[in-house]
Amino acid sequence: MNWPSAMAASTRQHRLNLRQIKRDDHFYTDQFSITMATATALIMIEAVALVLLIQGAQTG
């Protein structure tokens, strides 16, 4: 996802959050964290890369 798309998505989500807060019956519900998903994906990619580097060092 490029940064203009990310900015558009975050702006849309911000507006939705503001609308929810303005309602009288609003209560907080925890939402899926894109930050945690990104961090998890990066950790998994790094782990795979590390394994591949170690295997390459042993064979080469």
C-alpha angles and dihedrals in degrees: 000000000000123000098256089056091047091050091049091049093048092047090052092048091048091054091049090051092050091051090051092049092051091057114093094226095052119138127173119258121183111246132205108280114228087191092060091045091052093047091049092049091050092050090051092049091048092049092052091047091050092051091049091049092050092048091048092050091052095050099038 
